[in-house]
Amino acid sequence: MNRFLLQAFFLVLCNPVAWGERPNILFCISDDQSYAHTGANGDPVIKTPAFDRVAREGIRFTHAFCDAPTCGPSRSAILTGQHIWRLEEAGNIHSTLPKKFVTYTEVLANAGYSIGFTGKGWSPGRLAAGGRDSNPAGKEFQKRRLKPPFRAMRNTDYAANFDDFLGEVKKGQPFCFWLGTSEPHRAFELGAGKRTGKDPAKVIVPKIFPDHPVVRSDILDYYVEIEHFDKMIARALKSLEKAGQLDNTIVVVTSDHGMPFPRAKASLHDQGSRVPLAIRWPKGIKAPGRVFAGPVNLSALAPTFLEAAGLKVPGMMTANGLLDVIGNEPRSARLAAFIAMERHDGCRKGGKGYPCRAIRTKDYMYILNHKPDRWPAGNPDREFCARYIPFGEVDSSPTKSLLMDNKGKPGFKRFYDLAFAKRPAEELYDLKKDPGQIENVAGKPEYAAIQRKLGAQLKNRLRQTKDPRALGLDAPWDYYPYYGAMRNKDWAVDPKP
């Protein structure tokens, strides 16, 4: 009863419906950006004034995690407020999002909100296969174009498309808009970062990569694309200010998962799952300018948006909203985030994925790999990859090529193994001693108790939320159709036995 009273209190405290005015929502999501790579989060090179402003004037989350380090499943979890293991086909990339899974955008639209998106909404996959006739992110606004500053960037003028959307919103009507860039998804223009004057010597190289000029330059090229995303946010904020809507708009800035580098994207480790998150909402946030360090999943955004609008959260949404954090009264039970992956890009024989689950607390990361006999980055032989590249779960890049071309040389093997080698059934990382998650301490006697505890907590969560793998039920992700482009004409998903 106390929990329900607390939720009701926060709905009254934080919900502008109590004041007779529903909040607007501007959801800004980049494509493949790790937590560390914003100015507010401590990067000394990248310039992200828009993100930094949202963080400064709102709440900056230092332990936010995607639900899956792969585009489609992560976006499905954000839209539905559910773990990916509950979403059937949507647990795979290049799949679909079945219509039976309610999205926050649908609930808002039924309540009178104007809903729209630009750039990358729910993607990639085929929505019609799941019974949908439109993108669940909203009505599409894609007409406005620009000349991107570098090759390989999308020519969509995201901010101008947001302006077009605002022009269609009726007077007094609340709105919800999804501004999703395709940046910093690969490919990048080689050398773009250096040509902007960025100093490669100042790059903080993650401990999972060798400190090498190729890596430093690759990271700079990635930074340039994040800065493009940030400029779109800045323009969108100006449009809201001009319209007099900024202070009654919940502005969220985040990414779908981590950077497109080896052992990052498509990996449950922090470089793949820990993402930037900042929320600005002057009419709702109490004591703005705060930092919240508790673990949260991006799936928490769906119930947050609905509760802030005074709407009932559908029972199928298992995530807990963030109104307690917004109201500056965080629940003590917010102690862990949960991350998962099934099939990413189909780079194993028969379309098999790399099923794994993780629990991330402030001090530890525990990962359960269901099929440790499989290659986590995809098979070394490109024959078994829909993309027809070796280790195809990892995007082609200068950093990937560096590791593969030098795998036998001194100073490279450990990084090659971190990225591509097979992994044990259990992984455990002590984040106080090893924030880069390099040394797996699972199996060490001194960590036996914490390993058992975290393993039990993860399994309890999986069972409570009906993960088929945890319940010993049929787990069909290896056999769902794959709707991505297949460069390997002979590649196919095995039929379900």
Secondary structure, 3 states (H helix, E strand, C coil): CHHHHHHHHHHHHHCHHHHCCCCEEEEEEECCCCCCCCCCCCCCCCCCHHHHHHHHCCEEEEEEECCCCCHHHHHHHHHHCCCHHHCHHHHCCCECCCCCCCCHHHHHHHCCCEEEEEECCCCCECCHHHCCCCCCCCEECCCCECCCCCCCCCCECHHHHHHHHHHHCCCCCCEEEEEECCCCCCCCCCCHHHHCCCCHHHCCCCCCCCCCHHHHHHHHHHHHHHHHHHHHHHHHHHHHHHCCCHHHEEEEEEECCCCCCCCCCCCCCHHHHEEEEEEECCCCCCCCCEEECCCEEHHHHHHHHHHHCCCCCCCCCCCCCCHHHHCCCCCCCCCCEEEEECCCCCCCHHHCCCCEEEEECCCEEEEEECCCCCCCCCCCCHHHCCCCCCCCCCCCCHHHHHHHHCCCCCCCHHHHHHHHCCCCCEEEEECCCCCCCCCCCCCCHHHHHHHHHHHHHHHHHHHHCCCCCCCCCCCHHHHCCCCCCCCCCCCCCCCCC
